[in-house]
């Protein structure tokens, strides 16, 4: 469905409607048209199809096959790099794995398919892709053959489609980690995933190396959370997910803050932590060097603080997130 900037509905457009199953759509925009991907079972195998859609809602293609042949392809994702797209998907039949292919702005395949990774299974792989302006980073889940546990992996890909280095392990805890999502904020990637019903994340730099340990994004109470999705603004990340509360609801976290360092312009995310909610004065330490930052990462004075979200740094380390309600 198209919506106006005021979120008023306009109408629903049909992109592909045949007697077979079409599922798992993905989309990006190239400045002129959208290119939509989905897996389509029209010919008895799931294939990755692509179609252009104009901003006015006109569908320009019936669905061009942009994937491989003789293998089931599902769960596509796509990203635009300024001149063309790179699409990724996983194999639903043997040989299992993650593949990709460049797609032109005309929704046509360009070059040969790229083998990104081989996997142990087809379940829960769901590859996702982001672009840094120089390289791509693809993340997916895969099963360990001996323990049947699932981990999160990633692979850096250069602008020509060549793999850069080996795949990296992003999350390998004892609990199963599935349903990864990824976003680039202008400085580094954030990968988030479902870890046995809790949403976790980890930063990956533009060279494809993990930065720091994994951290919780959602609470870890008894409710089940799944299917995270992430996006970045100039100041912070928004990670959203489904949560089984009274029924199935949508929750999110905007507390992964992107602060700025005025000395060199480097972007420095503040580590997430669960908040202390107060009314009145901030609880400040009696000893040690400390600073208070607001949600933009700016250091502020502690006098006459307005209600808002603040971060307490002691001896160079963020130790608390404080929500001042009045």
N, C-alpha and C positions, 0 to 999 in steps of 0.2 A: 504494500500500500504506500502511495506517495502522501506526504504531509507537507503543509506549509511551514514556514519558520515559526508560526504560532501553534504548530502541532494540530492544525485542523485537517481532517481527512479530505482528500480530493477524490480519488477513486482507486480501485484495485485494478491492476493490469495483469494479464495472463502472459507469463514469460514462456512457459512450456506446459502443455496439457495433452498428454497422450494416454493410451490405454495401459501403458506400463507404469512402473514406479519411478518417480523423480524425487530425489531427496538430498539433504545436506547441502543447501545452497551456500555460496560464498560470493563476495562482491568487492570490487574496488573501483576507483574513479580515476580517469586519466586527464581530466580537465575538459574533455569534450563529451565523452560517453562513459557510462558504466560498463564494465564487463562482468557478467554473472556466470559463475560456474555451478554445476551440480552433477551428481552421479545419476545416470539414466539407464534403465534396464530394458530399453525398447528392443534390442536385438538378442536378448537372452543373457548377455553379460552386462554387468555394470560398467559403463564407460563415462569418462569425464567429458561433458559437453560445455560449450561456452557460447554466450550470446551477448551482443551489445544492446544496451538500453539507453535511449537518449534521456536528458534531464526532463524532457516533456512527457516521457513515459512511452515512447514508441519503441517497440521491440524490432531490431533490425536483422536478427538472425533466427533461424529455426533451431539452431543448436549445432555448433561445429565440434566434431570430435577432436580434442586436443591432447588426449592421453596416449596410451600404448595400445597394443592389440593382443588378443588372446589371453587376457587376464582381467579379472574383476577389479575395478578401481572405485574406491569410495572415499568419503570424507575429504573433499578438496578444500584448499585454501588458496588465496591469490593476493599478490601485492604488486603495486605499480612502482616503477623505479625512475620515472621521468621520461622514458622513451618506449618501454614495453613492459609487459607483465612477466612475473614468474609464478607459475602455478605449481602446487604440490598436492599429493594425494597418497593414499596407502593401498596396498593390494589386499583384496578380500579373499584371494585364492593363492595357492602356492605357485611361484615363490613369493613368500611374504616379504614386505619391505615398504620403504618410502621412496617415491619417485617424484620427479619434477620435470617441467618443460617450459620454455619461454613461449609466451602467447603475445601476438601483436595487438595493436590497438584496434585491428579489424576482427579480433576474436578468432584469429587463425593460428595454428601451431607454427612455431618457428624453431628450426633445428631439431635435433634428436632429443629423445627423452633422456633424463639424467637419473642415474641410480644414486640416491642419496644415502640409503642405508638398507641393509637386510635385517629382518626381524624374525623372532621366534614364532610369532603368531599374528593373526589379523585382528585380535580383540583389543579394543581400547587404545589403538595406536594414535588415531586422530591428530595428524601432523598440523602444525601451525607455523606461519612464516611472518617475518618482519624484515624491513629494509632500513639500513642505517644511513643511506646516502652513498655508501661505498660497497658494502657487503650485505648479503642476506644471512639471516640466522633462522634455521628450521629446528623446531623442537617436537618431540613425540614421546609416547610411552612404549615400553616393550617389556616382555615377560622374561624372567630368569628361568632357564630350563630346569634347574634342579629344585628350586624353592617355589616356583610358580608365583613369585612375587613380581610386581611391576615397578619399574624405575622410570625416571624422566631423563631423556638424553637430548643432545643438541649437536648441530653441525653447522659450521660456518661455510658459506659459499661465496665465491667472489663474483664480480659483476659479469664475468663471462660464463658463469655456470660451473666452474671448477671447484671441487671440494678443497677447502683450506684446512690442512691438518687432519687429525683423526676426530672421530666423534667424541664428545665430552659427556661425562656423567654429571647431571645437574642435581638429581635427588636419588638417593639409594638407601633410604631408611628401611627398617624391617617391615613397616606397614606398606601396603600397596599404594603407589602414587600413579594417578591416571589423569586424563582430561587436561592436558597442558594448554595454556594460552600464552601469548607473547605480545609485547609492545615495545617500541623504541621511543625514548623521550628526548632525543637530540644528543645524548651523551652515552647512554648505555641501554641495554635491553633489560626488561623485567619479565621473567618467566614465572607464572603462577600455575598452581595445579591443585587437584583434589587429593588430599592425603587422608584416606580413611574417614572422610566426612568433615575434615577441617581444611581450610584453604591456606596453603603455604606459598612462599615465593622465594626467589633468589635473583640477584643481579648477575648479568653477564656483560663483559665489556665488548668493545667493537672488534677485538681480536679473537673473540670466541672463548674467553677464559672467565671462569666464575669469579665473582668478587664477593668475598665474605661468605659466611654460612647462610643456610636457609633460615627463614624467619616466618612466624605465623602472621597471617593477614586477617583471618577471622578468629573468633573465639573458639575454644575447644570444648564447649559444653556437649551434652548428650545428643543434641540435634544433628541431623545429617545435612551436609552441604555438598554441592556438586556443581559441575559445569561453570567454572569461573570464566570471566571475560575481562580484559583489561584495556584501558586507554590512558593516554597521558595528555595533560595540558601543560601550560608554561610553568605551573607552580606545583602540581602534584599528580599522582596517579589515581585513577579510579578503578578499583577492582570490584566486580559485581559477581553474584552467584545465586543459585537456587538454594533455598533452605527449607527444610521440613520442620515447620513450627506447628501452628494449629492446623495448617494445611501447607501446600507448597507456595512459598513466598519468595520475593526477590530482596536480597540484602546487598550491602556494599560497604567499602571502606575507602575513604579519601585521605587517610592519614599518612600515606607514604609520600612525604613532602620532598619537593625539589627545592633546596635553598640555593642561594648564590653567594659566592665568595668574591667580595669586591676587589681583592688584591689582583686576582688573575682571571676572573670571569668563569672559573671552573664551576660546574654544577655538582652539588654535593647533596644527595638525598639524606634525610635524617632517618635514623633507624626507627622502625615502628615499635611501639610498645603500648600496653593497655593503659588507659587513662586513670588518673585520680581526679575525681570530681569534687570541687570545692566551692564554697561561697565565702567571700571575704579575702583575706590576705593569702598570698602564696606561701606554702611551707618551704622556707629557704634554709639551707644548712648554716650552722653556726660557725663552721670552720671550712677551710679549703677555698679554692678558686672556683667560682661558679658564674654562669651566664644564663640569661633567659632569652629564648628566641620565640618569635611568633610563627604562624603557620607558613609564612613566606620564606622563613630561614633568616630573617633580619633580627639582629640583636637589639633588645629594647630595654628601657629602664623599668625597674620594678615598682615605681611610684605611680599610683593612680591607674592601675591596669583596668582596661575595659573587659567585659565578659568575652571569652574567646578560648582558643586552643593555644597552649604554650608548651615549650620544651625546656627542661632543666638540664644544663650541662654542668657537670662537676669534674674538675681536673681533666678537661678535654674530652669527656665521654658523656653522651646523652644518657641520662639515668631515669628520666620520668617524663611522661606526657601528662599535662595537667589541663583539665577543662574547667574554666572559671565560669560559673553560671550567673553570678552577680557580685 
